[in-house]
């Protein structure tokens, strides 16, 4: 008998809900079958913790006296975008610190940027804000320098245009020199392989066709409560999939939003990538209501059931060449090495499975304590039937 989210929420309020993590659900389904698991389990918690460049924060810092209409703004010398309103700004996680001393001394080193400002802001540290304006009758001030703090700001809203990628590349380097990428250092001639996903714990692997995760879904975001605001940029649901529904390449994405004032810097970390830049490592956890047997089966996915494409970041990726060197499972990736053309290649994750496991466990506790209820999505994410797809840039003469 199918369940509803309303019925599950009632069970949560009464302390009767059965909640398991995605890791635990695989064993439950193996033991009793998907049908019985669907009857007994109410919620499966999923999570991921990885670098997500398409992240940032909206800030409203209030009016000075006299007032200023900001044209340019810097937070700890990191440029923010202020072309919104007089005292609103958006700071992107990948924005670099202006005249970064580390980069000046050691080209390719990026020690501080937007992601680090966000972490410091959420941690309650003072941030030096500098701003300039062009001066108007109603906003006459032209310069401002002050310290701001999350406790004295108005709104501080984490808004991330693309999080939680549904699958991603495994990066290797087929050239004869080491290269530095957002996937980390890649050694020559396939000297190593890096990947970025929590595999069987990752949210969209457990809901491959977006049947429960949609616009308005309440989630764990950065240590606090957030929501799925929209589908993410580069959302690409129509890719080739395995018989179990798992996409063989990058597919769906999520745009997420939440109040940064109730988040925790432990789950939002500024991250430096040598030779590439800076980003923000984000912790996300998403509950999946087990409404029926089909969803129970999806949430029992294991690393061995999920494949990822191995891509050459030395020549192919920079030139937008669509070539898959090999396919490997996440079970192989997490074993510490993969075999390609008879060569054993050491693997390393740039996301943290340990942290993903911790987030899934925390979300499970929140639900069991009735501190977190599920929401009914107000709209579905575009699926493969929608015709929605990711388009590369088609260059034309300006």
N, C-alpha and C positions, 0 to 999 in steps of 0.2 A: 504494500500500500504506500504510494508516494506521500512524502511529508511536505510541509510548507515551512517557509522561514518563520512565519508567525508562530506555528506550533513549536518549532525548535526554540524560539525565544522564550516561550512560556516554560519550556522544560529548563532552560538556563536560569530563569528567574526563580524557579522552584528548587534549584540545585540538583536536578535530575538528569541533566544533559550528559551524554557520554561524548567526551572530547578526546581525540588522539592526534598526535602529530602525523605528518605524511610518512615519516619513517615507520612509525608504529602501525599505520593503516595497512601497509604491505603485508605485515605478518598476520594481521587480523583477517584480511581477505584470503590469504593462503590457508589459514586455519579453518575458517568457517564458510568460505565462499562469498561472492559478492552480494548475493541476495540476502543472506543472513546478516552480513556486515551492514548492509543498507538499513536493515531493521534496527540493529542495535546501536550503531554509531550515528551521532547527530552532527558532529562538526569535525573536520580535519583541518589542522593548522599547517600552513606552508610558510616559507620564508626564504629570503636571500639577503646577502650582505656583500655588496661589491661597488666598485667605482662606477659612478653614473654621471658622466660629464654633462648631460642635459638636465641639470638641476640648478636651482637658484632660489633667491628669496626676495619678496616684495617688502619694502619698508616704508612706513610713513613716520617721519620724525617730528612733525609738528611745526608750527610757525615761530620764527624768531621775531625779535622786535629791534629795528623795523623788519618787515617781511622781505623775503627773497624768493624769487622764482628761479629755481636752480636750472642751470643750463648744463653744467658739468659738475660731477661729484666724484670724490675719491674716499674710500673707506680703507684706512691703514695703507694709503697709497695705491689701492687697487681701484681702477676705474669702475664706476657703476653707471647704469643708464638712467637718465633723469628726464627723458622726453615724454613723461606721462602727465604729470601735474606739478604744481609748484613745489611740493615737499614730499612727493612720492618718488621712489627709485626701485630699480630691479638690479640685483647683483647676481651675475652668472658665476657658477662654480668654477668654470674653466678660465675666467679672466685672470691675467697675469698681473703681478705687482709691477707698477711703473718703476723702471730703473732698479730691478731686483739686484741687490748687491751680490747675491750668490751667483746669478747668471753673469754678472759683470766680471767676477773673478774667475768663474769656471763655466765657460759657455756650455750650454746644455743642462745646467743645473737650475732647477726652478724650486725654490724653497718655500715660496709663499704666494698665495693667490686667492681667488674668490672662495674656494672651498674652505680654506683656512680661516678666512674672515667669518664665514658662516659658523664654523665650529667655535671660534672664539666668542662670537655674538651669543650663541646658544649657551655657552659656558658661563655667561654673565660678565665677561671681561669688557672693560672700556675699549671703545673703538674710536680712533681719531677720524673725524669727518671733516673734509675740506670741500667747499662748494663755491662756485662762481655763478653769477647771473648777469643778464645784460641790462637790468634795471628798467622798470616801468613805473608809471604813476602810482599804481596800487602795490607794486612790489619793487620798492626803490633800492633795496640793498644789492650790492654787487659782489661782495665777498663774505664768506663765513668759514670760521675754523673753530671746532668745538669737539668735545668728547660725547659720544652717545653710548647708551647702555640699554640692553634689552628690557630692563625693568622700567625705564623711563620713556621708551618709545611707545607709540600708539600701536599700530599693527605691525607684526613681523610674521609674514606668511610664507612658509616654504611652498614653492610651486615649481614642480619638476616636469618639464614637458615630455621627457621620455625616461621611464624607469622600467625595471623588471622585464628586460628582453626575454622573449620566449625562444630560447636557444641562441647560440652565438658561435662564432668561428673559434677553431683551435688554430693558433698562430704558429707558423714555422718560418724559417728563413732559408731559402735555397741559394742565396748568393754566397760569395766567398769572404764577406766581411760582416762583422757584427752590426746590427742595426738596433736603434732605440725607438720604441713605438708605445702607443697607449696600452699595448698588451705586454709591456715590459721589454727587457733586453732579450733579443733573439740572436742566438749564436749562429755562426756560419754553418752551411751545409747540414741543416736540420740538427744542430747541436742540442737543441731543446725545443719543447713545445709548451705554450701557455694557453690557458683557457679561463673563462670567466662565467661560471654558473654554479648554482647550488644543486644542479641535477635533480634528483628525485624529490628534494625539498622545495624546489623552485615553484612559485605559484602557478604560472601558466602552463607548466608541464602537467600539473594536476587538474587543470581545467582547460584542456587543449582547444576546445571549440567555444570557450567563453560562455558557458551555459549558466554559471553562477556569478562570475566576476564581471561587473558592468559599471556603468556610470552611476555613482552614488554608493558603491560598495565601501563600507567602513573597514579601515585597515590599521595595522600597526605601522607608523611612519616615524622614523628617527627617534624612537623611544616614547612617542606619544601617539595620539589618535589622529588619523588622517582619513582621506577619502580618495577613491578613484574619481578624478574630475572629468576625464575624457579619455578617448584612446590616445596613445602616445604618438609622437612624431615617428615617421618611418614605419608605422604599423603596416604589416604586410601579411594578411591572413591567408592569402591564396597560394602559398608555397606548397611544394611537394611534401607529402606526409607519409609516414609509415602506416601500416594497417591499424595500429593502435591509436592513431590520431596525432602522434608526436611529429612536429615539423622537423624536416631534415636540415633546415638552415634557420637563420633568424626569421622570426615571424611577428607575432603580436607584441605590442608594447602598451604601456600605461602612462597616462599623465596623472600625477598625484598632487595632492594639496593638503596642508594642515597648518595648525597654529604652532609656529616654532617656539613660542613662549612656554609651551608645556612639553618640549622635546628634551632629549638628553644628548650631550655631545659624545657620549660613548657610542652612540649609534649614528652619529653624523661626523665624519672625520675628514678634515682636509688632507689631501693626498698629493704627493709630488711624484711625477713620472719622469725620470731622467731622460733628457733628450726629446721629450714630448711636451710637457707642460704640467698643469695642475688640474685637479678634479675634486669631487666630493664622494667619499664612500658612504653609501646610504643603507640603512637597515630597514627592510620592509617585511611585514608579515601579513598574510591574507588568510582569513578563515573561509573554508569551503563547506557550505551546508550539504550534508549527504541527503539529497532529496529523493534519490531513487537508486536502483541497482547500477544503472549506467554510470552515474557519478561515483559510486563506490568503486567500480572497476577502474575508472580513470585515476582515482586517488591512490590506487595500489601500485602505481608505476614505480619501477625500480631503475637504478642507474644502468643496469644491463639492457633495459628496454629503450634507452634514449641514445640516439646517435648525434654526432656533431661533425661538421665538415672541417677538414684540415686545409688551411689556405696559406699560400706563400705570401708573406708580407714584405718580401724583399723586392719582387718585381710585379707579381700579379695584382696584389691589393692596391698599391699606389696608382696603378694604371687602369684600374677598374676592369681587370680581366676576370671573367667569371669561370674559374677553374677550381675544381675540388681535387686536391692531391690524394686524399683518402677520406674514408669515414671511419670514425672510432666511437665506441660507446663511452659513456661517463664512468662506467665501471672500470674500463681500461685506463681512462685518464686519471682516476683517483687511485689506481694501483701504484702510480709512480712512474710508469713508462708505457709507451705504445710502440708497436712494431709497424714500420712502413718500409716496404721493399726490402725486407730482411734486416733492417737496421733498428736496433733498440734505441728509442729516443726518450730521455727523461722528461717528465711532465711537471708542471707547477701551476697551481691555481692562483689567479690574482684576486679572486673573491675568497671569502672565508666560510668554509662549510661549518666550522665550529661555531662561528657567530650566528650563522643561519639556524643551526640547531638550537642555539640559546634563544633566539627570537621566537621560533616556533613553540618552544617550551613556555616562554613568558606569555605569549598570546593564549596558549592553552590554559594557563593559570588564571589569566584575566577572565576568560569565559567561564571557567569552573566556579569562580568567585562571584559571578554575575556582575562583574565590573565592565564587561564589554558585551554588547548585544549585536546581533547581525542586522544588516539592512537589506532591504529589497532594492535591487538596482532599478533606477528610473528609466533606463534605456540600456539596450545591449551594445556591446562593442561590435563593430563591423566584422562579420565572419567571411568565410571564403565565398559564400553565395552572394555577398554584397557587391562583388566586383571591385572592391577597394584594394588598391595595391600601391606599393612604394615605387616611385618613378625616379630614375637618375636624372641629373641635369642634362638638358638638351641645349647645347651651346649654339647661340645665333649671333650674327653680327649686330652690334649695338648701333 
